[in-house]
């Protein structure tokens, strides 16, 4: 009997976790199809979304895990700037393609690791540690680059450019598939791996997580390091797509990435995270401005609509979650383990 109840609890939660944001996305695209049929009933606008949304989507996927753990990372725009510069600089100086790629990813990992040390070992609040990191690395990059843009158009002739930014079948941008791959991997990590379970434990109640044997410090370092690596990967995709590096690269991503995470249904209080919701949240944020302009409104309506969509998505998430019991994944998991132990004791 207990085993049957356990199965229903887990299945019931996973089936509704992304439902609110899917409803919002379908309604939004449907609205744009009605108000701007000349744009949203043609494939080119969706091709544009699939080429522009992946970099912020990858950032949002990494931030989902950070927020689910009850932390925040404000340094990813600086990592975009710094890692993009590392790639452009090394490509320009050496003519190589994969060495700059490895160095760029490594640079992001290092920044993320330092953030993790500051938060987990030193004990700095993550909002302060990553805000300081944002200023430091962006400032350092401006100094190293001299504040100048770097033209790397020669990269378009290289295999690495086709690998990450080619149009498959003349339509599908390759970066969309890379973003999808990241989303699939992180979904399995968050929902089917101990790493994800520990992440949610920490976000829901760090003291309980420690009692359950989770190494909180190590987990936080890993989470921030992962975020750094994903930020660097997004930087490489962006640099390759544009074939140009500029010192303001990534500076506009902070609000749209955070909006994607919270619109997607990840709780700002930690303990809850949804990869599927973040994917739809990123596409909502990425399509709003184009939809508003195509509908005949000015681009200055964008933030108003994003705010409205954020509020509606959160309200839907609260209503549907309460209807399903409103329990966090940690409480459900602990409840499940408790039932298993009681069942084992009875046997």
Secondary structure, 3 states (H helix, E strand, C coil): CHHHHHHHHHHHHHHHCCHHHHHHHHHHHHHHHHHCHHHHCCHHHHHHHHHHHHHHHHHHHHHHHHHHCCCCCCCHHHHHHHHHHHHHHHHHHHCCCHHHHHHHHHHHHHHHHHHHHHHHHHCCCHHHHHHHHHHHHHHHHHHHHCCCCEECHHHHHCHHHHHHHCEECCCEEHHHHHHHHHHHHHHHHHHHCHHHHHHHHHHHCHHHHHHCCCCHHHHHHHHHHHHHHHHHHHHHHHHHHHCEECCCCCCCHHHHHHHHHHHCCCCCCCCCCCHHHHHHHHHHHHHHHHHHHHCCCCHHHHHHHHHHHHHHHHHHHHHHHHHCCCCCHHHHHHHHHHHHHHHHHHC
